[in-house]
Amino acid sequence: MTHKKYQTEQEDFWAGSFGTEYIERNRTPQLLASNIHLFSKIIAATKGVNSFLEVGANIGLNIDAINLLCPGKNTSALELNERAFKSLEEKCTGKAYHGSILDLNATEFPNFDFVFTKGVLIHIHPDKLPLVYEKLFTLSSQYICIIEYYNPTPAAVDYRGFQDKLFKRDFAGEILTAYPTTTLVDYGFQYHRDPAFPQDDLSWFLMAKEI
């Protein structure tokens, strides 16, 4: 399968065969259960959320969890891998969008009450993060949630033998600094050795826009 040329090597990496292989590695009932547990905590800290947008949704395992937790709510998602996108079309109660956050014109999109990423910002080239933050801020009408690997200072990490494909930093802190009217609502950590609901050592940060 061929795919369009994206702006960065990281986007091409995930749009291609590696991104497709990732689909099969992560299609597990345990991950769905862990996602339900994770999002139940996060959503409990919100009020009045009727619409969700996930940026970089892959096949929609997070959307599956939100659909179960919030029946009747609008769930939409953006995904650049074509095969993963086709799964999203069947899962989103709102709309599935095929493409990259870097190419998206956020001002032409609807606003969503709750906009989030999970394991996505870590794979975006650091030079592009300010642009992505701006788009997340523009797309959200109420909440922005970042579920990523946290590090107090920027660091590049070897990823399955690949270089420059995974970056850790304080993503939420950078958003709070760039958009001072945004406030931190809640945050947490999910350990990979949690006996019931493991996640991949992910830190989550729920932020609210001033309305």
Secondary structure, 3 states (H helix, E strand, C coil): CCCCCCCCHHHHHHHCHHHHHHHHHCCCHHHHHHHHHHHHHHHHCCCCCCEEEEECCCCCHHHHHHHHHCCCCEEEEEECCHHHHHHHHHHCCCCEEECCCCCCCHHHCCCEEEEEEECCHHHCCHHHHHHHHHHHHHHEEEEEEEEECECCCCEECCECCECCCCEEECHHHHHHHHCCCCEEEEEEEECCCCCCCCCCCEEEEEEECCC
